[in-house]
């Protein structure tokens, strides 16, 4: 496959098909504490692709998505004349997408207070500078979901910003539309997941413009872009284990490691447990069998 590589991130590699189309290939790479581990997590890339495809379809009446195809035959037909063949190892982990002009903000929605939002609240009683009710505990459900944008950092960590700062970056009309879409996608997604025993505590949406229209882009409501908690273990006062890289985080937290490269070697049992969590999250959310997804060994 001799397509130009546009971007290689921690998890995804993006290739240019033409001026209007991109290929997003989701690897099995996994990062923790902003460091990419040496060992891949089997099938993680296919889980993220399959789950994103599910949500793009489910949320299509809220906002169009940039996803055009995930099937190798359909993608291959679009590549005709651009690149020969379709690598077998890309099957099930590749999305053919419309190229979008991406917004320079992360569209984060929080339904529960955890992570950096909890640290701010514990210190000052605020979240992104806005006052919250007193007496909230870690992992408490917020009175209503809140749109909390952040910047996109090329290096280091994203920076939380206020809604007015987001307006300064993208304009008021676009900021308000992005907030409206993000909140509705979170509401729909969290209600769907809750009916299947999973709490979506918070999530990060990527949005962009195609021909001037707002679209949902990148990955959607996956264990990498969201905090998924099993509802049966949730109780305010402590953060429950999540359906994602929690086994990796737990293992690394138990080591004398300074959270800088090179990363420690991951044991086989941690790799296996993490892979199983991703697959379980997909199957519980979608009600589908992961073994039916293209490229998965049966």
C-alpha positions in Angstrom: 0.0 0.0 0.0 1.8 3.1 -1.2 -0.5 5.8 0.0 1.1 8.9 1.5 1.2 8.8 5.3 -0.4 12.0 6.6 -0.2 11.4 10.4 1.0 8.7 12.8 -0.4 9.0 16.3 -0.3 6.9 19.4 -2.9 4.5 18.0 -3.9 5.6 14.5 -2.1 6.0 11.2 -3.8 8.2 8.6 -3.2 7.9 4.9 -4.3 10.2 2.1 -6.3 8.6 -0.7 -7.0 11.9 -2.5 -7.9 15.5 -1.7 -11.3 14.3 -0.3 -10.6 10.9 1.2 -8.5 9.6 4.0 -7.8 6.1 5.4 -7.7 5.7 9.1 -6.0 2.5 10.3 -6.3 1.7 14.0 -3.4 -0.2 15.4 -3.2 -2.4 18.5 -0.9 0.0 20.1 -1.7 1.1 23.6 -0.5 4.1 25.6 -0.6 4.7 29.3 0.5 7.9 31.1 1.2 9.3 27.6 3.8 6.6 26.8 3.2 4.0 24.1 3.8 0.5 25.4 6.1 -1.8 23.5 3.6 -4.6 23.4 0.3 -4.4 21.4 -3.1 -5.4 22.7 -4.5 -8.1 20.4 -7.6 -7.0 18.5 -7.8 -3.6 20.2 -7.7 -1.8 16.9 -10.6 -3.8 15.5 -12.6 -3.2 18.7 -12.2 0.5 18.4 -13.1 0.5 14.7 -16.1 -1.8 15.2 -17.4 0.3 18.1 -17.0 3.6 16.3 -18.8 2.2 13.2 -21.7 1.2 15.5 -22.0 4.6 17.0 -21.6 6.5 13.8 -24.6 4.6 12.5 -26.7 5.0 15.7 -26.0 8.7 16.0 -26.4 9.5 12.3 -29.8 11.3 12.9 -28.1 13.6 15.4 -25.1 14.6 13.2 -23.5 13.2 10.0 -20.3 11.2 10.4 -17.2 11.3 8.2 -17.1 7.5 8.0 -17.9 6.1 4.5 -16.9 2.4 4.8 -15.1 -0.2 6.9 -15.5 -3.3 4.7 -12.3 -4.3 2.8 -14.2 -4.8 -0.5 -15.9 -1.4 -0.4 -12.6 0.3 0.7 -10.7 -1.6 -2.0 -13.0 -0.4 -4.7 -12.5 3.2 -3.6 -8.7 2.7 -3.7 -8.8 1.5 -7.3 -6.4 3.6 -9.3 -4.8 5.0 -6.1 -3.1 2.1 -4.6 -2.8 -1.6 -5.4 -4.5 -4.2 -3.1 -5.6 -4.0 0.4 -3.3 -5.4 3.2 -4.9 -8.3 4.9 -3.8 -7.1 8.3 -5.8 -3.9 7.8 -9.1 -5.8 7.5 -11.5 -4.7 10.3 -9.3 -1.9 11.5 -9.6 0.5 8.7 -12.1 3.4 8.0 -12.5 5.2 4.7 -13.4 8.7 5.7 -14.2 12.1 4.2 -11.5 14.6 4.8 -12.7 17.1 7.3 -11.4 20.5 8.5 -11.0 19.6 12.1 -12.1 21.9 14.9 -9.1 23.0 17.1 -11.0 21.9 20.2 -11.8 18.6 21.9 -15.5 18.4 22.5 -15.6 16.7 26.0 -18.8 15.9 27.8 -18.8 14.9 31.4 -21.8 13.1 33.1 -19.8 12.1 36.2 -17.1 13.9 38.0 -13.8 12.1 37.8 -10.2 12.6 36.5 -9.0 16.2 36.1 -12.5 17.5 36.7 -12.6 15.8 40.1 -9.1 17.2 41.0 -10.3 20.7 40.2 -13.5 20.3 42.2 -11.8 18.9 45.2 -9.4 21.8 45.2 -11.8 24.7 44.4 -15.4 23.5 44.2 -15.4 24.3 40.4 -15.2 22.4 37.1 -13.6 24.3 34.3 -14.0 27.4 36.4 -17.8 27.0 36.9 -19.1 26.5 40.5 -20.7 23.1 41.2 -23.0 22.0 44.1 -21.2 21.3 47.3 -20.9 17.8 48.7 -20.1 15.9 45.5 -18.0 12.8 45.9 -15.5 11.4 43.5 -17.4 9.6 40.6 -20.7 11.3 41.6 -23.2 11.8 38.8 -23.4 15.5 37.8 -26.9 17.2 38.0 -26.8 17.2 34.2 -24.1 16.5 31.5 -21.7 19.4 31.0 -19.8 20.4 27.9 -16.2 21.0 28.9 -14.0 21.7 25.9 -10.2 21.6 25.8 -7.4 22.6 23.5 -5.7 20.1 21.2 -2.0 19.8 22.2 0.5 18.6 19.5 2.8 17.7 22.4 2.0 17.2 26.1 -1.4 17.4 27.6 -4.6 19.1 26.3 -5.6 22.2 28.4 -9.1 22.6 29.8 -10.7 25.8 28.6 -14.0 27.6 29.2 -16.8 27.7 26.7 -16.1 31.4 26.0 -12.5 30.4 25.2 -13.8 27.8 22.8 -15.9 30.6 21.2 -12.7 32.6 20.7 -11.2 29.7 18.9 -14.0 28.7 16.5 -16.7 31.4 16.7 -19.9 31.5 18.7 -22.2 29.8 16.2 -19.9 26.8 15.6 -19.1 26.5 19.3 -22.8 26.4 20.3 -23.5 23.9 17.5 -20.6 21.7 18.7 -21.9 21.9 22.3 -25.4 21.0 21.2 -24.3 18.0 19.2 -21.8 16.8 21.8 -24.4 16.9 24.6 -27.0 15.1 22.5 -24.6 12.4 21.3 -23.5 11.8 24.9 -27.1 11.7 26.1 -28.1 9.2 23.5 -24.9 7.1 23.9 -25.1 7.1 27.7 -28.7 6.0 27.8 -28.0 3.2 25.3 -25.0 2.0 27.4 -26.9 2.3 30.7 -29.6 0.0 29.5 -26.7 -2.5 28.9 -25.1 -2.1 32.3 -22.4 0.3 31.4 -21.9 3.9 32.6 -20.2 6.3 30.2 -18.7 8.7 32.8 -17.3 11.1 30.2 -16.2 11.1 26.6 -14.3 13.1 24.0 -15.8 13.8 20.6 -13.8 15.1 17.6 -15.7 17.3 15.1 -14.9 18.9 11.9 -16.4 20.6 8.8 -17.1 18.9 5.5 -18.3 21.4 2.8 -19.2 23.8 5.7 -21.3 21.3 7.6 -20.4 19.9 11.0 -19.6 16.2 11.1 -18.5 13.7 13.8 -15.0 12.4 13.2 -12.3 10.1 14.4 -13.4 7.6 17.0 -16.8 7.7 18.8 -17.7 6.6 22.3 -15.0 3.9 22.5 -13.1 2.8 25.6 -10.1 4.9 24.4 -12.1 8.1 24.1 -14.5 7.6 27.0 -14.5 6.2 30.6 -16.7 3.1 30.6 -17.7 1.9 34.1 -19.6 -1.3 34.9 -22.8 -0.1 36.5 -22.8 -2.8 39.1 -19.5 -1.6 40.7 -20.3 2.1 40.6 -20.7 3.9 43.9 -19.9 7.6 44.6 -16.7 8.0 46.6 -14.3 6.0 44.5 -13.7 5.5 40.8 -14.7 2.1 39.6 -12.5 -0.1 37.3 -13.0 0.8 33.7 -13.5 -1.2 30.5 -10.3 -0.2 28.9 -6.6 -0.1 29.8 -7.2 -0.4 33.5 -5.2 -3.6 33.9 -2.3 -1.8 32.2 -2.6 1.3 34.5 -2.9 -0.9 37.6 0.2 -2.9 36.7 2.3 0.2 35.9 1.1 2.0 39.1 2.5 -0.9 41.1 6.0 -0.5 39.6 8.8 1.9 40.4 8.6 3.6 37.0 8.9 7.3 36.4 6.2 7.3 33.7 8.8 8.2 31.1 10.0 6.2 28.1 11.1 3.5 27.7 8.1 1.7 29.2 8.3 -1.5 31.2 7.5 -4.8 29.6 3.8 -5.8 30.0 3.2 -9.4 31.3 1.2 -11.7 29.1 -1.6 -11.8 31.7 -2.0 -8.0 31.7 -2.1 -8.0 27.9 -4.7 -10.7 27.8 -6.9 -9.1 30.5 -6.8 -5.8 28.7 -7.8 -7.3 25.3 -10.7 -9.1 27.0 -12.0 -5.9 28.5 -12.1 -4.1 25.1 -13.9 -7.1 23.6 -16.4 -7.3 26.5 -17.1 -3.6 26.2 -17.9 -3.9 22.5 -20.2 -6.9 22.9 -22.1 -5.4 25.9 -22.6 -2.1 24.2 -23.6 -3.4 20.7 -25.2 -6.8 21.5 -23.1 -8.2 18.7 -20.5 -10.9 18.6 -17.0 -9.6 18.1 -16.1 -12.8 16.3 -18.4 -11.7 13.4 -16.4 -8.5 12.8 -14.1 -8.7 9.6 -10.6 -9.9 10.3 -11.3 -11.4 13.7 -10.0 -15.0 13.9 -12.9 -17.3 14.8 
